[in-house]
Amino acid sequence: MGVTVFSQLDKSLNEHLSTLVRLADHADDQAAAELARAELPRVVAVVKALLDEHRPDERGRCPTCRTRWWSRRRPSPCRAYLGAQLCLTVVGQDGGRHGHLRNAG
């Protein structure tokens, strides 16, 4: 199987995100703060851009998501919004370091 543009982009993005997580996990407080100041606005901009593509129309339907090419648009919230919400509020709520923002002092 040949390497596609998508597979190259996917690999690059996943490597970048993995590097950010690894650096944040192993950095001292000063380095972690510098990393957050540099990278957090970029990551937030990416999430916002992706979610903007899935913002519901006037009928509450996602203009991007469809179950099949010829089918109607899915009602919102679509998988993109649900996935983002779950990742930000549910994943990591084990009381550990990666919990929800409200858990931060």
C-alpha positions in Angstrom: 0.0 0.0 0.0 1.4 3.4 -1.0 1.8 6.4 1.2 -1.0 8.9 0.7 -1.0 12.6 1.5 -3.6 11.9 4.2 -1.4 9.2 5.8 1.5 11.6 5.9 -0.6 14.3 7.4 -2.1 11.9 9.9 1.3 10.6 10.9 2.7 14.1 11.3 -0.2 15.4 13.3 -0.2 12.4 15.6 3.5 12.7 16.1 3.2 16.4 17.0 0.4 15.8 19.5 2.3 12.8 21.0 5.3 15.0 21.4 3.3 17.7 23.1 1.8 15.2 25.6 5.3 13.7 26.3 6.9 17.1 26.8 4.1 18.2 29.1 4.3 15.0 31.1 8.0 15.1 31.6 8.8 18.9 31.7 9.4 20.8 34.9 6.9 23.5 35.8 8.7 26.3 34.0 9.1 24.3 30.8 5.5 23.1 31.0 4.2 26.6 31.4 6.3 27.8 28.4 5.1 24.9 26.3 1.4 25.7 27.2 1.8 29.3 26.3 3.4 28.5 23.0 1.2 25.5 21.9 -2.2 25.8 23.7 -3.4 28.7 21.6 -2.5 26.8 18.4 -4.3 23.6 19.6 -7.4 25.7 20.6 -7.4 27.3 17.2 -7.3 23.9 15.5 -10.2 22.6 17.6 -12.2 25.8 16.9 -11.6 25.6 13.2 -12.7 22.0 13.1 -15.8 22.6 15.1 -16.7 25.7 12.9 -17.1 23.2 10.0 -19.6 21.3 12.1 -21.6 24.3 13.5 -25.3 23.5 13.1 -27.3 25.2 10.4 -30.7 27.0 11.1 -32.4 23.6 11.3 -29.9 22.3 13.9 -28.2 20.0 11.5 -24.5 19.6 10.9 -23.6 20.8 7.4 -20.6 18.4 7.2 -21.7 15.1 8.7 -23.8 12.7 6.8 -24.4 9.0 7.3 -24.1 8.4 3.6 -23.4 10.6 0.6 -27.1 10.7 -0.5 -28.6 10.9 3.0 -29.9 13.8 5.0 -27.6 15.7 7.3 -27.4 14.4 10.8 -29.0 16.3 13.7 -26.6 18.2 15.9 -24.7 17.7 18.0 -22.7 15.6 15.5 -19.9 13.3 16.3 -17.3 16.1 16.0 -19.0 18.1 18.8 -19.8 15.1 20.9 -16.2 13.8 20.6 -14.8 17.2 21.6 -17.1 17.5 24.5 -16.3 14.0 25.8 -12.5 14.5 25.4 -12.7 17.8 27.3 -15.0 16.9 30.1 -15.1 13.1 30.5 -11.8 11.6 29.5 -9.2 12.0 32.3 -11.7 12.6 35.1 -10.0 10.0 37.2 -8.8 12.7 39.6 -5.3 12.6 37.9 -3.3 15.4 36.4 -5.2 15.4 33.1 -8.7 16.1 34.6 -11.1 18.7 33.5 -10.2 22.3 33.7 -12.5 22.9 36.6 -10.3 20.5 38.6 -7.4 22.8 38.3 -6.6 25.1 41.2 
